[in-house]
Amino acid sequence: RQMCIRDSHMFTHKKYENGESLRKCFTRCLKIANSAMKDPENLSLLVKILNKYIYFFMSGIEQITAGDINKLIELIKENIKQITEDGKRDRAKSAIKFFENTIAAVNVKKEANPSSFESVILE
């Protein structure tokens, strides 16, 4: 499951940069992660993908947009809500903390450089 996340770097080496292939790779990653959400512990896969989106967004890969990050944040929030409603929050505790830490880190980056993150919604 995590292999597709690691594969994303294949498409961003300066010599071989291919943003469209990166986007397709992320689409596959999201499909795999979404299908794995039956187990609350797999929430961390979505958070890892979010961290990669943020990394490539900050690296200036045009195909990764603030809108993509916003959609993924919403997807993670929806999954956390569902996990909570199902009474399985304890099983996803570390992934939820990972998500909260990611949001806190982006908030710090947003404060330091508001223009690059102005379209990213963290609330």
Salt bridges, closest charged atoms under 4 A:
GLU17 OE1 - LYS14 NZ 3.61
ASP39 OD1 - ARG91 NH2 2.89
GLU41 OE2 - ARG91 NE 3.80
ASP68 OD1 - ARG23 NH2 2.94
GLU74 OE2 - LYS77 NZ 3.95
GLU85 OE2 - LYS81 NZ 4.00
